Amino acid sequence: MTSLDLRSDPADLTAALVDVFSVSGEEGKLADAVQAALAEQAPHLEVVRNGDAVLARTNLGRGSRVILAGHLDTVPENSNLPSRLTGAGDDAVLHGLGSVDMKGGDAVFLHLAATLPEPRHDVTFVFYDNEEVEAVRNGLGRIERELPEWLAGDLAIVGEPSNGVIEAGCQGTLRVEVRTAGARAHTARAWMGSNAIHALAEPLRRLDSYSARVVDIDGLTYREGLQATGISGGVAGNVVPDAAVLTVNHRFAPDRSAEQAEAHVREVFAGFDVTLVDMSPGALPGLSAPAAAELVAAAGGKAAAKLGWTDVARFAALGMPAVNFGPGDPTLAHTQRENVRVGEIREVAGVLRRFLS
């Protein structure tokens, strides 16, 4: 079995985690290593296994509880294993699959689990599986169904890459299909038909002239968006098409519920056939909550809005404020060139240690 030294430099621990293959659905080996390391090196924690997720927590009777959550899985390998280090000191850069998304965050959490036996908040650590695949397989959903008490707390910190900046809440997202219908005809006699692709001109015009909201929540700026992401239609090179579909993605600020966002999109495309394909609500930042305010103070008083959707929304749905906070540039996630600066891993660990100590 792979051996992990949780008390080592978090940057070294990140490299060790990267070197354990854990593509979604194949996290077992890494989960085994994490479970064994916590059991041996963090005897102050209660540790349980749920599928290929590992959960651990303090039971100190503190007045509040903080959840530190990170997924163990990665996207498929792309000639970026094993890890490699370039440079030296805090400016050194660790390269490799998962270094950004999100084994740097996992390493920080594991290091704190072993080296901070008496935090001032009770802490629950959640290392879960299958985040990088369809939502129905996400380990957090299974944990919520089977061990809901392990996801109860006053603040959740998800270690997704955030450039070492606290990103509070997240946008909601939904996807719709706008459908148009026509009548087939030979293109030599086009006047005998009705072109469904041409009928998408009006929905596209509405998108082109759409003015997205900019919303301030808890001093953070969330920018919405409504974008066409695909068009399909056509029968043959000499046939007027009788059906076409425009796919549209809406990213909405967390002051709107998913239902309100859906209603808004249907209003934008009033008069057209609109089908909801998928939808995930956003998460309010909740920075006024005491534990969240303490975290922001430990990070130097700075926070930003999360422009995107992450699992913080799952925790927000459980009634607690949630933030993203982890090392690494999120624009490098899922790319072959994933890499993270060693100093940033250490900086994130330092902020969380100040917050929890």
Disulfide bonds with the S-S distance in Angstrom:
none
